[in-house]
């Protein structure tokens, strides 16, 4: 594992002279960047996985609301008990 890393690493910025010549040639011959696309990017989504996430999210929201309801009731009763 130690052989994978250079023991003499330094963190100064790399200059163009230090970059390998093949990389410079590739970057120089590469076509210019295309303009940014507009709208929603296309994505491949597994419908089953999306439905599972949706059902999990609905379950978490409903259970969270129930827990907050009971916590609020308990907290109100606690405050009333302390004030009395």
C-alpha positions in Angstrom: 0.0 0.0 0.0 2.9 2.4 0.7 4.3 1.8 -2.7 1.2 3.3 -4.3 1.9 6.8 -3.0 4.9 9.0 -3.5 6.7 9.5 -0.3 7.7 13.1 -1.3 4.3 14.7 -1.9 3.9 18.4 -2.0 0.8 20.5 -2.5 2.0 23.3 -4.6 0.0 24.1 -7.8 1.0 22.2 -10.9 2.4 24.3 -13.7 2.0 23.6 -17.4 5.6 22.5 -17.7 5.1 19.7 -15.2 2.1 18.3 -16.9 2.7 15.3 -19.2 3.0 16.3 -22.9 0.3 13.8 -24.0 -2.2 15.5 -21.7 -1.4 18.9 -23.2 -1.9 17.6 -26.7 -5.2 15.9 -25.8 -6.5 19.1 -24.2 -5.4 21.2 -27.2 -7.0 19.0 -29.7 -10.3 18.5 -27.8 -13.3 20.2 -29.2 -14.6 23.3 -27.4 -17.2 22.8 -24.7 -20.9 22.7 -25.8 -23.3 25.3 -24.3 -25.1 24.2 -21.2 -28.2 22.2 -21.8 -31.5 23.7 -20.7 -34.3 22.1 -18.8 -34.4 19.0 -16.7 -31.5 16.7 -17.3 -32.4 13.2 -18.4 -31.8 10.4 -15.8 -32.3 6.7 -15.8 -34.5 5.7 -12.9 -35.7 2.3 -12.0 -39.5 2.7 -11.4 -39.6 0.0 -8.8 -36.8 1.7 -6.8 -38.5 5.1 -7.0 -41.8 3.5 -5.8 -39.9 1.9 -2.8 -38.4 5.3 -1.9 -41.7 7.0 -2.2 -43.5 4.5 0.0 -40.6 4.7 2.5 -40.9 8.4 2.6 -44.6 8.4 3.1 -44.2 5.9 6.0 -41.5 8.1 7.6 -43.7 11.2 7.3 -46.8 9.6 8.8 -45.0 7.9 11.6 -43.1 11.2 12.4 -46.3 13.1 12.6 -47.8 10.6 15.0 -44.7 10.8 17.2 -44.6 14.6 17.2 -48.3 14.6 18.1 -47.7 12.4 21.1 -44.6 14.3 22.1 -46.5 17.6 22.0 -49.2 16.2 24.2 -46.7 14.8 26.7 -44.8 18.1 26.7 -48.0 20.2 27.3 -49.0 17.9 30.2 -45.5 18.0 31.6 -45.5 21.9 31.6 -48.9 22.0 33.1 -47.8 19.6 35.8 -44.8 21.6 36.6 -46.7 24.9 36.8 -49.4 23.5 39.1 
